[in-house]
Amino acid sequence: MKNVLVIEDEPTLVATLRYNLEREGHKVLTATDGEAGLSLARSQRPDVVLLDLMLPGMGGLELCRILRRETTVPILILTAKAEETDKVVGLELGADDYVTKPFSMRELMARVGALLRRAELLPSTERETLTAGELEVDLRRRQVSRGGNELVLKPKEYELLVFLMKNRGRAFTREQLLDHVWGYDFAGDTRTVDVHVSWLRQKVESEPSKPTRLITVRGVGYRFD
């Protein structure tokens, strides 16, 4: 059983989400405004958050910003807005996925399941910092530094680095990295992974042409040493 926090102010939708999530075997927590949602997220430590953007009081984007600063919980945005800007802003703030209302409940359940599977692959840890030599990642602040100097990473660069560091020593195919970092419905191809690894090497490796952290595994993909 997983704890799913639904932060949504439409009673009918909340009831429908609760019914379907409980049918999937999950425990459902609900909040109808941003402040209550933040309080529940802090106290109950849910496994995934379904977050409406249009909330009374604290807005969904601000809540997303706070949650991502404090935790690595998967966040799926629910939005009635069709404008691409709102989705992009949410993803840039650290949301993992989104659906636009009205949506298929079957699709939503599939997306929730995918987020939970991705989270399960990450080793459980209470540590707030990942380290590897002079490389350090502050998970609460989503900050990366090397030798004490802060690095500026794009959102997916950060997520790719954290995923590989949490699974250090394990080789992943490009397809697996696309699935776990970008999501199962990502429309791009595996070259996206190569590009992001190249960008990361420029920032985290002392000699990017001779990487010692982000290692290419021939015939497979990449691993973090």
Phi and psi restraints in degrees (value plus and minus 20) as a CYANA .aco file:
   2 LYS   PHI    -130.5   -90.5
   2 LYS   PSI     128.9   168.9
   3 ASN   PHI    -110.6   -70.6
   3 ASN   PSI      99.4   139.4
   4 VAL   PHI    -132.7   -92.7
   4 VAL   PSI     102.0   142.0
   5 LEU   PHI    -118.1   -78.1
   5 LEU   PSI      99.2   139.2
   6 VAL   PHI    -124.2   -84.2
   6 VAL   PSI      97.5   137.5
   7 ILE   PHI    -132.0   -92.0
   7 ILE   PSI      78.5   118.5
   8 GLU   PHI    -175.8  -135.8
   8 GLU   PSI     118.9   158.9
   9 ASP   PHI    -123.9   -83.9
   9 ASP   PSI     -14.4    25.6
  10 GLU   PHI    -114.6   -74.6
  10 GLU   PSI      88.4   128.4
  11 PRO   PHI     -74.7   -34.7
  11 PRO   PSI     -62.0   -22.0
  12 THR   PHI     -84.3   -44.3
  12 THR   PSI     -62.9   -22.9
  13 LEU   PHI     -87.0   -47.0
  13 LEU   PSI     -59.8   -19.8
  14 VAL   PHI     -79.3   -39.3
  14 VAL   PSI     -65.3   -25.3
  15 ALA   PHI     -83.5   -43.5
  15 ALA   PSI     -59.9   -19.9
  16 THR   PHI     -87.8   -47.8
  16 THR   PSI     -62.7   -22.7
  17 LEU   PHI     -83.5   -43.5
  17 LEU   PSI     -64.1   -24.1
  18 ARG   PHI     -78.7   -38.7
  18 ARG   PSI     -67.7   -27.7
  19 TYR   PHI     -78.2   -38.2
  19 TYR   PSI     -68.4   -28.4
  20 ASN   PHI     -91.0   -51.0
  20 ASN   PSI     -58.8   -18.8
  21 LEU   PHI     -87.9   -47.9
  21 LEU   PSI     -59.5   -19.5
  22 GLU   PHI     -87.6   -47.6
  22 GLU   PSI     -52.5   -12.5
  23 ARG   PHI     -83.0   -43.0
  23 ARG   PSI     -49.3    -9.3
  24 GLU   PHI    -101.4   -61.4
  24 GLU   PSI     -22.2    17.8
  25 GLY   PHI      74.9   114.9
  25 GLY   PSI      -7.5    32.5
  26 HIS   PHI    -116.2   -76.2
  26 HIS   PSI     135.2   175.2
  27 LYS   PHI    -111.1   -71.1
  27 LYS   PSI     111.6   151.6
  28 VAL   PHI    -132.3   -92.3
  28 VAL   PSI     107.2   147.2
  29 LEU   PHI    -129.8   -89.8
  29 LEU   PSI     123.6   163.6
  30 THR   PHI    -152.9  -112.9
  30 THR   PSI     129.6   169.6
  31 ALA   PHI    -165.2  -125.2
  31 ALA   PSI     125.6   165.6
  32 THR   PHI    -127.1   -87.1
  32 THR   PSI     -17.4    22.6
  33 ASP   PHI    -167.8  -127.8
  33 ASP   PSI     146.2   186.2
  34 GLY   PHI     -84.6   -44.6
  34 GLY   PSI     -60.9   -20.9
  35 GLU   PHI     -84.1   -44.1
  35 GLU   PSI     -64.2   -24.2
  36 ALA   PHI     -86.4   -46.4
  36 ALA   PSI     -57.7   -17.7
  37 GLY   PHI     -83.3   -43.3
  37 GLY   PSI     -62.2   -22.2
  38 LEU   PHI     -84.2   -44.2
  38 LEU   PSI     -61.7   -21.7
  39 SER   PHI     -81.6   -41.6
  39 SER   PSI     -63.9   -23.9
  40 LEU   PHI     -86.0   -46.0
  40 LEU   PSI     -60.4   -20.4
  41 ALA   PHI     -81.9   -41.9
  41 ALA   PSI     -58.3   -18.3
  42 ARG   PHI     -93.6   -53.6
  42 ARG   PSI     -56.1   -16.1
  43 SER   PHI    -109.7   -69.7
  43 SER   PSI     -52.0   -12.0
  44 GLN   PHI    -122.0   -82.0
  44 GLN   PSI     -33.3     6.7
  45 ARG   PHI      29.0    69.0
  45 ARG   PSI      44.7    84.7
  46 PRO   PHI     -86.5   -46.5
  46 PRO   PSI     142.2   182.2
  47 ASP   PHI    -105.4   -65.4
  47 ASP   PSI     -43.4    -3.4
  48 VAL   PHI    -176.4  -136.4
  48 VAL   PSI     129.5   169.5
  49 VAL   PHI    -140.7  -100.7
  49 VAL   PSI     108.3   148.3
  50 LEU   PHI    -121.0   -81.0
  50 LEU   PSI      97.2   137.2
  51 LEU   PHI    -143.8  -103.8
  51 LEU   PSI      97.3   137.3
  52 ASP   PHI     -96.9   -56.9
  52 ASP   PSI     120.6   160.6
  53 LEU   PHI     -98.4   -58.4
  53 LEU   PSI     -54.7   -14.7
  54 MET   PHI    -114.6   -74.6
  54 MET   PSI      70.1   110.1
  55 LEU   PHI    -139.2   -99.2
  55 LEU   PSI     129.6   169.6
  56 PRO   PHI     -90.6   -50.6
  56 PRO   PSI     128.7   168.7
  57 GLY   PHI      53.7    93.7
  57 GLY   PSI    -147.2  -107.2
  58 MET   PHI     -83.4   -43.4
  58 MET   PSI     104.5   144.5
  59 GLY   PHI     -92.2   -52.2
  59 GLY   PSI     142.7   182.7
  60 GLY   PHI     -83.1   -43.1
  60 GLY   PSI     -57.4   -17.4
  61 LEU   PHI     -87.4   -47.4
  61 LEU   PSI     -60.8   -20.8
  62 GLU   PHI     -85.7   -45.7
  62 GLU   PSI     -60.4   -20.4
  63 LEU   PHI     -84.2   -44.2
  63 LEU   PSI     -60.6   -20.6
  64 CYS   PHI     -79.4   -39.4
  64 CYS   PSI     -62.9   -22.9
  65 ARG   PHI     -80.4   -40.4
  65 ARG   PSI     -64.0   -24.0
  66 ILE   PHI     -88.3   -48.3
  66 ILE   PSI     -65.5   -25.5
  67 LEU   PHI     -79.9   -39.9
  67 LEU   PSI     -62.2   -22.2
  68 ARG   PHI     -91.0   -51.0
  68 ARG   PSI     -48.3    -8.3
  69 ARG   PHI     -90.2   -50.2
  69 ARG   PSI     -50.4   -10.4
  70 GLU   PHI    -121.4   -81.4
  70 GLU   PSI     -39.5     0.5
  71 THR   PHI    -172.1  -132.1
  71 THR   PSI     143.9   183.9
  72 THR   PHI    -125.0   -85.0
  72 THR   PSI      -4.5    35.5
  73 VAL   PHI     -77.5   -37.5
  73 VAL   PSI     116.8   156.8
  74 PRO   PHI     -82.1   -42.1
  74 PRO   PSI     115.9   155.9
  75 ILE   PHI    -142.4  -102.4
  75 ILE   PSI     105.5   145.5
  76 LEU   PHI    -134.0   -94.0
  76 LEU   PSI     100.0   140.0
  77 ILE   PHI    -105.1   -65.1
  77 ILE   PSI     114.3   154.3
  78 LEU   PHI    -128.6   -88.6
  78 LEU   PSI     102.3   142.3
  79 THR   PHI    -160.3  -120.3
  79 THR   PSI     119.4   159.4
  80 ALA   PHI    -109.3   -69.3
  80 ALA   PSI     -27.4    12.6
  81 LYS   PHI    -101.3   -61.3
  81 LYS   PSI     117.3   157.3
  82 ALA   PHI    -112.5   -72.5
  82 ALA   PSI     -33.8     6.2
  83 GLU   PHI     -85.6   -45.6
  83 GLU   PSI     111.6   151.6
  84 GLU   PHI     -82.8   -42.8
  84 GLU   PSI     -49.7    -9.7
  85 THR   PHI     -77.6   -37.6
  85 THR   PSI     -62.0   -22.0
  86 ASP   PHI     -83.7   -43.7
  86 ASP   PSI     -59.9   -19.9
  87 LYS   PHI     -87.3   -47.3
  87 LYS   PSI     -64.4   -24.4
  88 VAL   PHI     -82.3   -42.3
  88 VAL   PSI     -64.8   -24.8
  89 VAL   PHI     -80.2   -40.2
  89 VAL   PSI     -64.1   -24.1
  90 GLY   PHI     -79.7   -39.7
  90 GLY   PSI     -64.2   -24.2
  91 LEU   PHI     -86.7   -46.7
  91 LEU   PSI     -58.2   -18.2
  92 GLU   PHI     -87.9   -47.9
  92 GLU   PSI     -47.5    -7.5
  93 LEU   PHI     -97.6   -57.6
  93 LEU   PSI     -29.3    10.7
  94 GLY   PHI      97.5   137.5
  94 GLY   PSI     -17.4    22.6
  95 ALA   PHI     -83.5   -43.5
  95 ALA   PSI     130.6   170.6
  96 ASP   PHI    -114.8   -74.8
  96 ASP   PSI     -44.1    -4.1
  97 ASP   PHI    -184.0  -144.0
  97 ASP   PSI     151.7   191.7
  98 TYR   PHI    -173.5  -133.5
  98 TYR   PSI     136.4   176.4
  99 VAL   PHI    -154.5  -114.5
  99 VAL   PSI     128.5   168.5
 100 THR   PHI    -124.8   -84.8
 100 THR   PSI     109.2   149.2
 101 LYS   PHI     -90.3   -50.3
 101 LYS   PSI     123.1   163.1
 102 PRO   PHI     -97.2   -57.2
 102 PRO   PSI     124.6   164.6
 103 PHE   PHI    -145.9  -105.9
 103 PHE   PSI     141.6   181.6
 104 SER   PHI     -96.3   -56.3
 104 SER   PSI     107.6   147.6
 105 MET   PHI     -83.9   -43.9
 105 MET   PSI     -53.0   -13.0
 106 ARG   PHI     -84.4   -44.4
 106 ARG   PSI     -61.5   -21.5
 107 GLU   PHI     -85.2   -45.2
 107 GLU   PSI     -62.2   -22.2
 108 LEU   PHI     -81.4   -41.4
 108 LEU   PSI     -64.4   -24.4
 109 MET   PHI     -81.4   -41.4
 109 MET   PSI     -57.0   -17.0
 110 ALA   PHI     -85.6   -45.6
 110 ALA   PSI     -60.3   -20.3
 111 ARG   PHI     -88.6   -48.6
 111 ARG   PSI     -60.7   -20.7
 112 VAL   PHI     -82.2   -42.2
 112 VAL   PSI     -64.4   -24.4
 113 GLY   PHI     -80.5   -40.5
 113 GLY   PSI     -60.1   -20.1
 114 ALA   PHI     -85.3   -45.3
 114 ALA   PSI     -61.8   -21.8
 115 LEU   PHI     -83.8   -43.8
 115 LEU   PSI     -60.2   -20.2
 116 LEU   PHI     -87.4   -47.4
 116 LEU   PSI     -58.8   -18.8
 117 ARG   PHI     -85.6   -45.6
 117 ARG   PSI     -60.1   -20.1
 118 ARG   PHI     -84.0   -44.0
 118 ARG   PSI     -60.5   -20.5
 119 ALA   PHI     -87.3   -47.3
 119 ALA   PSI     -54.9   -14.9
 120 GLU   PHI     -86.0   -46.0
 120 GLU   PSI     -48.5    -8.5
 121 LEU   PHI     -91.6   -51.6
 121 LEU   PSI     -42.6    -2.6
 122 LEU   PHI     -97.1   -57.1
 122 LEU   PSI     111.9   151.9
 123 PRO   PHI     -79.7   -39.7
 123 PRO   PSI     113.3   153.3
 124 SER   PHI     -89.1   -49.1
 124 SER   PSI     116.5   156.5
 125 THR   PHI    -175.4  -135.4
 125 THR   PSI     126.8   166.8
 126 GLU   PHI    -118.2   -78.2
 126 GLU   PSI     -23.3    16.7
 127 ARG   PHI     -89.4   -49.4
 127 ARG   PSI     126.5   166.5
 128 GLU   PHI    -121.9   -81.9
 128 GLU   PSI     -25.5    14.5
 129 THR   PHI    -153.1  -113.1
 129 THR   PSI     116.1   156.1
 130 LEU   PHI    -126.7   -86.7
 130 LEU   PSI     115.2   155.2
 131 THR   PHI    -152.5  -112.5
 131 THR   PSI     129.5   169.5
 132 ALA   PHI    -173.4  -133.4
 132 ALA   PSI      77.6   117.6
 133 GLY   PHI      43.5    83.5
 133 GLY   PSI    -146.6  -106.6
 134 GLU   PHI    -106.3   -66.3
 134 GLU   PSI     -20.8    19.2
 135 LEU   PHI    -109.5   -69.5
 135 LEU   PSI     110.6   150.6
 136 GLU   PHI    -157.9  -117.9
 136 GLU   PSI     115.3   155.3
 137 VAL   PHI    -141.1  -101.1
 137 VAL   PSI     100.2   140.2
 138 ASP   PHI    -111.8   -71.8
 138 ASP   PSI      86.2   126.2
 139 LEU   PHI     -88.9   -48.9
 139 LEU   PSI     -54.3   -14.3
 140 ARG   PHI     -88.4   -48.4
 140 ARG   PSI     -60.3   -20.3
 141 ARG   PHI    -115.2   -75.2
 141 ARG   PSI     -25.3    14.7
 142 ARG   PHI      34.9    74.9
 142 ARG   PSI      24.6    64.6
 143 GLN   PHI    -136.9   -96.9
 143 GLN   PSI     120.5   160.5
 144 VAL   PHI    -141.6  -101.6
 144 VAL   PSI     116.2   156.2
 145 SER   PHI    -157.0  -117.0
 145 SER   PSI     133.1   173.1
 146 ARG   PHI    -152.1  -112.1
 146 ARG   PSI      99.4   139.4
 147 GLY   PHI      42.6    82.6
 147 GLY   PSI       9.6    49.6
 148 GLY   PHI      66.3   106.3
 148 GLY   PSI     -25.0    15.0
 149 ASN   PHI    -120.7   -80.7
 149 ASN   PSI     105.4   145.4
 150 GLU   PHI     -88.4   -48.4
 150 GLU   PSI     117.7   157.7
 151 LEU   PHI    -123.3   -83.3
 151 LEU   PSI     122.2   162.2
 152 VAL   PHI    -118.3   -78.3
 152 VAL   PSI      91.3   131.3
 153 LEU   PHI    -134.8   -94.8
 153 LEU   PSI     125.5   165.5
 154 LYS   PHI     -92.1   -52.1
 154 LYS   PSI     137.8   177.8
 155 PRO   PHI     -72.2   -32.2
 155 PRO   PSI     -65.5   -25.5
 156 LYS   PHI     -95.5   -55.5
 156 LYS   PSI     -47.2    -7.2
 157 GLU   PHI     -82.5   -42.5
 157 GLU   PSI     -65.8   -25.8
 158 TYR   PHI     -81.5   -41.5
 158 TYR   PSI     -68.1   -28.1
 159 GLU   PHI     -84.7   -44.7
 159 GLU   PSI     -58.5   -18.5
 160 LEU   PHI     -85.1   -45.1
 160 LEU   PSI     -63.9   -23.9
 161 LEU   PHI     -83.0   -43.0
 161 LEU   PSI     -66.8   -26.8
 162 VAL   PHI     -81.8   -41.8
 162 VAL   PSI     -64.3   -24.3
 163 PHE   PHI     -79.7   -39.7
 163 PHE   PSI     -67.0   -27.0
 164 LEU   PHI     -87.8   -47.8
 164 LEU   PSI     -58.7   -18.7
 165 MET   PHI     -86.7   -46.7
 165 MET   PSI     -58.2   -18.2
 166 LYS   PHI     -89.8   -49.8
 166 LYS   PSI     -39.6     0.4
 167 ASN   PHI    -137.8   -97.8
 167 ASN   PSI      16.3    56.3
 168 ARG   PHI     -76.1   -36.1
 168 ARG   PSI     121.2   161.2
 169 GLY   PHI      67.6   107.6
 169 GLY   PSI     -30.2     9.8
 170 ARG   PHI    -123.3   -83.3
 170 ARG   PSI     108.9   148.9
 171 ALA   PHI    -106.1   -66.1
 171 ALA   PSI     117.1   157.1
 172 PHE   PHI    -142.8  -102.8
 172 PHE   PSI     122.8   162.8
 173 THR   PHI     -93.6   -53.6
 173 THR   PSI     143.5   183.5
 174 ARG   PHI     -82.4   -42.4
 174 ARG   PSI     -57.6   -17.6
 175 GLU   PHI     -84.1   -44.1
 175 GLU   PSI     -60.5   -20.5
 176 GLN   PHI     -84.3   -44.3
 176 GLN   PSI     -59.6   -19.6
 177 LEU   PHI     -87.2   -47.2
 177 LEU   PSI     -58.8   -18.8
 178 LEU   PHI     -80.3   -40.3
 178 LEU   PSI     -63.0   -23.0
 179 ASP   PHI     -85.8   -45.8
 179 ASP   PSI     -66.3   -26.3
 180 HIS   PHI    -102.9   -62.9
 180 HIS   PSI     -45.4    -5.4
 181 VAL   PHI    -124.0   -84.0
 181 VAL   PSI     -63.4   -23.4
 182 TRP   PHI    -113.8   -73.8
 182 TRP   PSI     -46.0    -6.0
 183 GLY   PHI      88.4   128.4
 183 GLY   PSI     133.1   173.1
 184 TYR   PHI     -85.8   -45.8
 184 TYR   PSI     -42.3    -2.3
 185 ASP   PHI    -123.0   -83.0
 185 ASP   PSI      -4.4    35.6
 186 PHE   PHI     -81.7   -41.7
 186 PHE   PSI     113.1   153.1
 187 ALA   PHI    -108.3   -68.3
 187 ALA   PSI     -27.9    12.1
 188 GLY   PHI     -99.9   -59.9
 188 GLY   PSI    -191.5  -151.5
 189 ASP   PHI    -139.5   -99.5
 189 ASP   PSI    -198.0  -158.0
 190 THR   PHI     -87.8   -47.8
 190 THR   PSI     -35.7     4.3
 191 ARG   PHI     -83.3   -43.3
 191 ARG   PSI     -44.4    -4.4
 192 THR   PHI     -77.7   -37.7
 192 THR   PSI     -61.8   -21.8
 193 VAL   PHI     -83.3   -43.3
 193 VAL   PSI     -66.2   -26.2
 194 ASP   PHI     -79.6   -39.6
 194 ASP   PSI     -61.6   -21.6
 195 VAL   PHI     -83.8   -43.8
 195 VAL   PSI     -65.3   -25.3
 196 HIS   PHI     -88.2   -48.2
 196 HIS   PSI     -56.3   -16.3
 197 VAL   PHI     -83.8   -43.8
 197 VAL   PSI     -61.0   -21.0
 198 SER   PHI     -82.2   -42.2
 198 SER   PSI     -64.2   -24.2
 199 TRP   PHI     -81.9   -41.9
 199 TRP   PSI     -63.5   -23.5
 200 LEU   PHI     -82.8   -42.8
 200 LEU   PSI     -61.0   -21.0
 201 ARG   PHI     -80.2   -40.2
 201 ARG   PSI     -55.2   -15.2
 202 GLN   PHI     -84.3   -44.3
 202 GLN   PSI     -43.4    -3.4
 203 LYS   PHI    -123.1   -83.1
 203 LYS   PSI     -53.8   -13.8
 204 VAL   PHI    -126.8   -86.8
 204 VAL   PSI     -34.2     5.8
 205 GLU   PHI    -117.3   -77.3
 205 GLU   PSI     122.0   162.0
 206 SER   PHI     -87.6   -47.6
 206 SER   PSI     -59.8   -19.8
 207 GLU   PHI    -147.5  -107.5
 207 GLU   PSI      74.4   114.4
 208 PRO   PHI     -75.1   -35.1
 208 PRO   PSI     -50.4   -10.4
 209 SER   PHI     -96.3   -56.3
 209 SER   PSI     -34.5     5.5
 210 LYS   PHI    -151.7  -111.7
 210 LYS   PSI      49.9    89.9
 211 PRO   PHI     -85.6   -45.6
 211 PRO   PSI     120.5   160.5
 212 THR   PHI    -135.9   -95.9
 212 THR   PSI     -28.3    11.7
 213 ARG   PHI    -130.0   -90.0
 213 ARG   PSI     -78.2   -38.2
 214 LEU   PHI    -111.2   -71.2
 214 LEU   PSI      75.6   115.6
 215 ILE   PHI    -118.3   -78.3
 215 ILE   PSI     114.7   154.7
 216 THR   PHI    -103.0   -63.0
 216 THR   PSI     105.8   145.8
 217 VAL   PHI    -122.5   -82.5
 217 VAL   PSI      86.8   126.8
 218 ARG   PHI     -76.9   -36.9
 218 ARG   PSI     113.9   153.9
 219 GLY   PHI      58.1    98.1
 219 GLY   PSI     -22.5    17.5
 220 VAL   PHI    -144.7  -104.7
 220 VAL   PSI     -95.8   -55.8
 221 GLY   PHI     153.0   193.0
 221 GLY   PSI    -132.2   -92.2
 222 TYR   PHI    -159.1  -119.1
 222 TYR   PSI     137.6   177.6
 223 ARG   PHI    -166.2  -126.2
 223 ARG   PSI     141.0   181.0
 224 PHE   PHI    -126.9   -86.9
 224 PHE   PSI     107.8   147.8
